[in-house]
């Protein structure tokens, strides 16, 4: 066959090619599994194929990869069909149905294998994976199956993606949802069976989920997610396969799974948008911004209390207004100084707002008082219960929202406590 020309002659080359095919197929379909929140379905099908593997070994003494593959696919499809039937005809939820099918098929497969140990001598390679035991015939079957997966997913990418988010909307667009679901479960079973000899029944679902989960944390675009998921799957398969082949006593399936988990761990902590570190940094920046804006608002309120008779605000007065020590007030003012929101007096004991600082301070006061008025007028809050809510919301109100609030409130001039609401035309320049 022409495919044989692509298959390396060395055992190491075959193992690497098998790892590449495993990663590509699992990563490709795993993206849909993660979007559809069907991780447990992949686990159920991976366990459901065990009776099919046992049947293939029993009824094919020559260990024909095609027979084993077809039997495994048949068992996986039967398991998926039973899950769908239980969900359609009973009150059971998906997790319950999946758990029942997973346990039953796996238990039946183990019992059947135990009764036919002589005929199923190679079943351990399918249970826990052994990428080094994959031969030319196995690779040929993996190449055909992975190629079929790639072609079908490429052709049906759009309807499968739409259906992953909303089946009802898919029906509205005229997509044959039942047929597409059947195709998806067929592809999912194919993907599981492709990885059986590489990582085994027990861990093949990890290759469906973990690379796709890593990609999901890195991008919001589905096309890029597909590419990243396949890349992470290939990387994990190659690294795990090489480590397993070079270190004695290292089983293939667990090592590949650990490699995929390591990629996920790095992504989980370091992803620029959804990673833990990025979220911590954003939270810290948000907290510092809120401190700066509250300090600006306090400076404005001190000036307002004096009738805007002077520009300078003593640090002692600012500390009392913020209910902090003078040292803490100096630290807050140092942050404002770095952002060019204030200027220090010559003796360093007072501050005055710059034009940008004045603009931001008035925006905060305006947002606060508009929101208080909105809560009292539109939400029937008592005027003595709106301050805390306004303290939180003032920092996240956007310009469009503020304009809408003004229109809804008929461009008010006073807040519920009778204090003036800074007007838009005054926000741009300081009052001297």
N, C-alpha and C positions, 0 to 999 in steps of 0.2 A: 504493500500500500504506500501511497505518497506520504502518508503521515509518518511512516517509519523513517523517512529521510530527516525528519525534524527531531527524532528521538536520539539522544546521546547513547553511545555504546557503554560508557562507564557507569558504574553503580552510583557514584556521586553525582554525575550529570543527570541521571534519571531522577534522583532524589530532589535535586534543585528544580528540575522541570515540574515534577509533581507538586512541589511547594508553590511554584508560580501559578500553576493551574488552580490549586486549592485556594490560594489567596485571591486570585482574580474572580473566580466564580462565587466564592463566599462573600467577598466584599461587595460585588455587584448587586447581588440579591439582598444582602444584609441591609443595604440602605433602605429598601422598601420595608423590610421587617421592622426596622427601628422606627420609621415614620408611622407605620400602622400599629405600633405598640403590640407586636405579636412575638415578642422574644420567647415566651413560653411555648408558642406553637412550634417554633424551630426546635426547641428542646424535646417536645412531645414527638415530633416526626423523627428526630434522630434516634430516639429510643424505640419508636414503633418499627423502624426498619430492621431491628435485630432478628425477629422471626424470619424475615425475608432473606437475610444473610445466611441464617442457619439452613433454610430450605434450599438455597442455592448451593451450599456446600454439600448437603445431603444428596440432592438430585443431580449434581454435576460432579462426579468423582474426579474428572480431569481438571476441576477448578476453573471452569470457563468464566472469565470476567463478565462476558455478556449475560450469561445465565444468572450469575450472582447479582449483577447490576439490575437486571429486569425484576428479579424476585424482590430485591430490596426496594425498588421503586414501587412495585405493587403493594408491598406491605406498608410503605409510607403513605401512599395514596389512600389505602384502606383506613389507616389511622386518622388521617385528616378528614376523610369522609365521615367516619364515626363521630368525630368531634363536632362537625357541622350538623350532623343529624341529631345529636343529643341536644345541641343548643336550639335547634329548630322545633323539636318535639317535646321539650321539657322546660321546666322553669330554671334549669341549671345555667349558671353563668359560665363564661368561657374558661376561667381559671379552674373551675371544678371539673368541667368536662375534659379539659386538657390533662389535669392531674390523674383522672381515672384512666384515660386511654394510655398515657405514658406508663403508668405503673403496670397495667394489664399486659400490654404488648411486651414490655421489657421482661416482666416475670415469666410470661409464656415463652419468650425466646430463650431465657436462661434454662428453664425447665426442659425445653425441647433439646437444647444443646447438651444438657447433662445426660439425657437419655440416649444420645447418639454421639458420644465423645470420640469414637474412632473415626466417624465420617466427618466430624467438624473440628479436626485438629488445628486448623488455622484460624479459628474464630477469635483468638486473642488479639490477632493483628487488627481485626475489625472493632474489637471492644476498646482497645487502648491506643491503637495506631502504631504503625511501624513503616515509616516512609522508606526505609532501606530495603524493605521486602517487595516494593512495587516493581513489577517487570514491564517488559515492552507491551504486552497485551493489556495490562492495567493502564499504562500510560495512553495507549491508543484510545481506550474507552473514556479516560478522563478528558482527553483532547476533544473528542467528539461531543461529549456532554457539555463541556465548558463552552465550546464553540456554539452549540445550540442555545445555551443560556444567553450568551452575548447577543446573538442574532435576534432572538425573541424579545429580549429586553429593549434592544435598540428600536425594534419595530413598534413595540407597544409601550414605549417609555411614557408618553404623554397620558394615555388613558390610565395606566397603572399609577402614575403619580397623582392624578386627580382623584382616583378612587382611594388612594392612601389617606387623603385628607377628608373626603366626604363622599360616601357612596350615594347618598340622596342626590347630591349635586351632579354626580356622574350620570345617574339615571335621567336627570333633567336635560343633560347634554345629549342624551340618546345613546350612551355607551351600554353595551350588553354586560351588565354588572355580573350576572351569574357566570357567564362564559369567562369573563376576565378573572373572577375569583377562582374558577377551576384551573385556568392557565397559571395563575399565581401559585396555587398549591402544588401544581405539577412541577413548576420551576423550583419551588422551595424544596420539594422532595428530591429533585435532580441535584440541587446544590448540596444537600445533606449527603446523598449517596456518593457524590464525587469526592468528598473529604473523608469518607469512612476509613480507608486504609492509611491515610496520612495522620489523622488525629484521633480516630476511633469514635464509636457511637457515643461514648460518655461525654466527650468534649467537643464534638463537631459543632454544636450549637454556639460555642464560644467564638468560633471563627465567623459565624454569621453575625453575631451581635457586637463583639468588641471592636473590630476595625471600623465598622459603621458608626458606632457610638463615638469613637475618637474623631472621625470625620465630621460628625454632627456638631461637635463642640467647636469646630474650626471655621465653619462656613454656614451661611444661610441660603446659599444657592445650590440647588439640587444637582446640577451638572457637575459642579466642583466637588460636591459631596461624593458622587459616584466615583470620580477619579481618585480622590483621597482615600476612600474606603478600599478600593482595589489596591492602591499603592501600599496602604498599611497592611492589608491582608497578605500581599506578596512578600513584603519585608518580614513580617512575623513568620511566615512559612519558611522562607529561606534561612533566616537566622536560627529559628528553632530547629529546622532540619539539620543544619550544619553543626550546631552545638550537640544535638542528639547523636549525630554520626561520629563526632570526634571525641566524645567523652563516654567512656564505658558506664553502663548502668543508668543512662539518662533516657527515659522513655520519650518517644517522639511527641505524642499528643500533648502531655503536660508541658513540655518545653516550648512547643509552638504556642500553646495557650498563654504561658507565662510571658513570652515575648510580646504577644498581642496586648496583654495586660500592662506590660511596662510602657508600651506606646500610649495606651489609654491613660496611665497614671501621669505621664509627662504632659499629655494634652490637658488632662483634668486640672493640673496645677498651673500650666503655662500658656494655655490658649489665650490669645490677645483680647478676645471679646467675652467669652463665656468661662474662662479659666478662673480658678479660685484666687490666684494672685492678682489678676486683673480686676476682679470684683472687690478685693480688699483695697487695692489702690484707688479704685473709683470711689469706694465708700469713704476712704480717707480724704480724697480731694473734695468730695461733697461736704463732708463734715467741716473741713477747713473753710470752704466757701461760705457755709452757713454762719460760722463764727465771724468771718469778715463782714458779711452783710448785717448781722445783728449788731456788730460794733458800729458800722456806718449808721444804722438806724438809731442807735443810742446817741451818737453825736448829733444827728438831726433833731432828735427829740429834746436834747439839752438846749440847742439853739432855739427851737420852737418855744420852749418854756420861757425863754428870755425875750421873746418877741423878735427874734432874729436881730437883736441889737448889736451883736458882735460876732465876728467870725471864729475867734479862737475859743477852744474848749479845753479847760484844765484837765490834766490827767487824773487829778483827784476826783473831780466831778464825774469823769467818765467811769472811773473805777466804782464809785458809789452807784451810778446808774446801772452798771453791769453786775453789781453785787460781787465784785472781785477785789483783789488786792491791787495796789498801784503797780506792783511788779507784773502782775498778770495783764493789766491794762497796757503796760509798755510792750509786752510781747505781742498782744493783739495789734497794737499800733505799728509795730515793726513789720507785721505781715501786710498791713494796709499800705505802709510806705513802699514795700517791695512792688506792690501792684499800682503804685502811683495814684492811690486814692486819697492820700492826705499829705500835708506838709507839716514838719515840726517847727515850732517857734525857735527863736535863736537860743533861748536857755533850755530847750528840750522839755519844758514842763507843760506845754500846751500843743494842741494840734488844730489844723484847719483843713477843711475839705477842699480838694482840687475840683476842677470841673467834672472830671469823670467820677470822682467820689461823690460829689453832690448829686449827680444824675442817678447813680446807683442807690444812694440813700433814699432819694425821693421815690424811686421805683418801689423800693421795699415798703415804705410807709404807705404809698398809694395802693399797692397790692393788698397790704394788711387791712386797710380800712375799707376798701371795696369789698373784700371777702366778708368782713364783719357785717357790713350792711346787707350783703346778699343773704347771709345766713339768717339775719333777723327779719328781713322783708319777705324772702322767698321760701325759707325753710322753717320759719316760725321759731327760731331759737330765741331764748331770752338774751337781752343785750349783755348780761353779765356772764354768759356762758360761751361767748364766741371767741374770746381772746386766744385761748390755747389752740383752737383749730386754725385760726388765722396765722398764728406763729409758725405752724408747720407748712401751711399751703402757700404762704407768701413767697417762699423760695423756689417754687416750681411752677408758678403761674407764667405762662407764655404771653407774648404780646397780643396774639390773636384772642386768647381767652380774656385778657384784661379789657380789650376793646368790646368784646361781646358782653362782659359784665357791665360796662358803662352804658351800653345801649339798653340792656335789660333793665337797668336801674334809672334810666332816663338822665344820664350824666349828672350824678349827684355831686354836691359840694361839701356835704358834711357826713361823717360816719355816725353810727348809732349813739355815740357818746358826745356828739356835738363838736367833734374836732374836725378841722378842715381837711379835705382830701386833696393832696397836691394835684394840680391840673396838668395835663399833658404838655401844654405850651410852656410850663415853668420847669419841666424836668430837665430841659436841655442846658440851662444856665443857672448859676448860683444867684441867690438873692443877697445883696450886700446892703 
